[in-house]
Amino acid sequence: MFAFADLATPKNLTEFVNNFITILNPVIAFVASIGFFVLLTGVLKYVGAGGDEERLGKAKQLIIYGLIGMLVIFSFWGIAKLLAKTYIGV
């Protein structure tokens, strides 16, 4: 991962953005893995629902929540990278 000792007090905006991205990347990976786990759980529950409408509905909700969560986190990551590259050149 990374060492917090490497994240000294930034002297300029570029160092601040680099530190932010260094912290952001593992957080994104962790949250995306949670979203994927929720999605996978929903798919498995959907397959195992056996035609029960209530269980199918709950499984569909899990699938939707997992997809929305992953969409939000990857969108945030993409916007952060785009802004860093556009304005800072990092």
Beta strands, then each sheet from edge to edge (+ up, - down):
end
